[in-house]
Amino acid sequence: MKVEMLDGDEVRQNLSKGLGYSKEDRDTNIRRIGYVCHLLTRNDVVAIAAAISPYREIRDENRRLIGRFVEVYCQCDLETLKARDPKGMYDKALRGEIKNFTGVSDPYEPPESAEVVCDTSAEEIEASAARIIAKLEEMGYLPAPEAEVYTPEEEESIKKRLQDLGYL
């Protein structure tokens, strides 16, 4: 599969330079990400958008534009976000030094019906990834893993072991 990941910070640097963090600028940034995902998707490229998209209305707009859209909501409590923040931006926002900071001084509207919800403060990355992959398989976006096929010799060996153990 052809896959392209759009990182929110990279998009801001390369496609949305000059935009601030007002609601209008955030909407413009997320619309641009959605449009690029739309272009990639219609050309059979799997587009993964890793961006903070705080407003439900724009996420829904992108869902309609893209079509084959899977929303993964990575929920996390504020204490964990602060602990993971290498730049100290959450602490600055909580002190009022950064304005319009999502989840602190600017709202985040959680999805009402995300296809996958991962509580990243309570589960390991591997568990979240497994849930996302399972949902993509269930929706037909990823092929389900092929069942193991044994050679006739392997099957005979397994059957003999099971007989020797008294299971057959």
C-alpha positions in Angstrom: 0.0 0.0 0.0 1.1 3.5 -0.7 1.0 5.5 2.5 1.7 9.2 3.3 1.6 10.7 6.7 0.8 14.4 7.1 2.3 15.6 10.4 0.5 18.7 11.8 3.7 20.6 12.6 5.2 19.9 9.2 2.0 21.0 7.4 2.0 24.2 9.5 5.6 24.8 8.5 5.2 24.0 4.8 1.6 24.5 3.7 0.2 26.8 6.4 3.1 29.1 7.1 1.8 32.5 8.4 -1.3 31.1 10.0 -1.8 31.7 13.7 -3.9 29.9 16.3 -7.2 31.7 16.0 -10.3 29.6 15.3 -10.3 30.8 11.7 -6.6 30.0 11.2 -6.9 26.5 12.8 -9.9 25.8 10.6 -7.9 26.9 7.5 -5.0 24.6 8.5 -7.2 21.6 9.1 -9.1 22.2 5.8 -5.8 22.3 4.0 -4.8 19.0 5.6 -8.2 17.5 4.6 -7.8 18.7 1.0 -4.3 17.1 0.7 -5.8 13.9 2.2 -8.6 14.1 -0.3 -6.1 14.4 -3.2 -4.0 11.5 -1.9 -7.0 9.2 -1.2 -8.5 9.7 -4.6 -5.2 8.5 -6.0 -5.2 5.4 -3.9 -2.7 6.6 -1.4 -3.5 6.0 2.3 -3.3 9.4 4.0 -2.7 9.5 7.7 -3.2 13.0 9.2 -1.6 13.4 12.6 -2.8 16.8 13.6 -4.7 18.4 16.5 -8.1 19.1 15.0 -10.0 20.8 17.8 -13.3 21.6 16.1 -15.9 18.9 15.3 -17.4 20.9 12.4 -14.2 20.9 10.4 -13.5 17.3 11.1 -17.0 16.4 9.8 -16.4 18.6 6.8 -13.2 16.7 6.0 -15.0 13.4 6.5 -17.5 14.4 3.8 -14.7 15.6 1.5 -12.4 12.6 1.8 -15.0 9.8 2.0 -12.9 6.9 3.1 -12.3 8.6 6.5 -11.4 6.9 9.8 -11.3 9.1 12.8 -9.0 8.0 15.6 -9.5 10.0 18.8 -6.4 9.9 21.0 -7.7 11.0 24.3 -5.3 11.9 27.1 -5.6 13.6 30.5 -3.9 17.0 31.0 -1.4 15.7 33.6 -0.1 13.1 31.2 0.1 15.6 28.4 2.1 17.9 30.6 4.5 15.1 31.6 5.0 14.2 27.9 5.6 17.8 26.7 9.3 18.3 26.0 8.9 22.0 25.2 6.9 22.9 28.3 4.1 24.4 26.3 1.3 23.1 28.5 2.9 24.7 31.6 3.3 28.0 29.6 -0.3 27.8 28.5 -1.5 27.1 32.0 0.4 30.2 33.2 -1.3 32.3 30.5 1.9 32.8 28.5 0.5 31.0 25.4 -3.0 32.1 24.2 -5.5 30.0 22.3 -3.8 26.7 23.4 -6.0 23.7 22.6 -7.4 22.0 25.7 -6.2 24.8 28.0 -7.4 28.3 26.9 -9.1 27.1 23.7 -11.7 24.4 23.4 -11.2 20.9 22.1 -14.5 19.3 21.0 -14.2 15.5 21.3 -15.6 13.5 18.5 -19.2 12.2 19.0 -18.6 8.9 17.0 -14.9 8.3 16.3 -14.3 4.9 14.7 -11.5 4.3 17.2 -10.9 5.8 20.7 -7.5 5.3 22.2 -6.9 6.4 25.8 -3.2 7.1 25.5 -2.8 7.9 29.2 -4.0 4.5 30.2 -2.8 2.1 27.5 0.4 1.1 25.8 1.1 2.3 22.2 1.0 -1.3 21.0 -2.6 -1.8 22.3 -3.7 1.4 20.6 -2.0 0.4 17.4 -3.6 -3.1 17.5 -7.1 -1.6 18.0 -6.6 0.8 15.0 -5.4 -2.0 12.8 -8.3 -4.3 13.8 -10.8 -1.5 13.0 -9.2 -0.9 9.6 -9.4 -4.7 8.8 -13.0 -4.8 10.0 -13.9 -1.8 7.7 -12.1 -3.5 4.8 -9.4 -0.8 4.5 -6.7 -3.3 5.4 -6.7 -6.9 4.3 -7.2 -9.3 7.1 -4.1 -11.4 7.9 -4.0 -14.6 5.9 -4.6 -17.8 7.8 -1.5 -19.9 8.3 -1.4 -22.7 5.8 0.6 -25.8 6.8 2.2 -28.1 4.3 0.9 -31.7 4.3 4.1 -32.8 6.1 3.6 -30.1 8.8 0.0 -31.1 9.3 1.0 -34.8 9.6 3.6 -33.9 12.2 1.1 -31.8 14.2 -1.5 -34.6 14.0 1.1 -37.1 15.3 2.1 -34.9 18.2 -1.5 -34.4 19.2 -2.1 -38.2 19.0 1.1 -38.9 21.1 -0.3 -36.4 23.7 -3.6 -38.2 23.7 -5.7 -35.4 22.2 -6.7 -37.3 19.2 
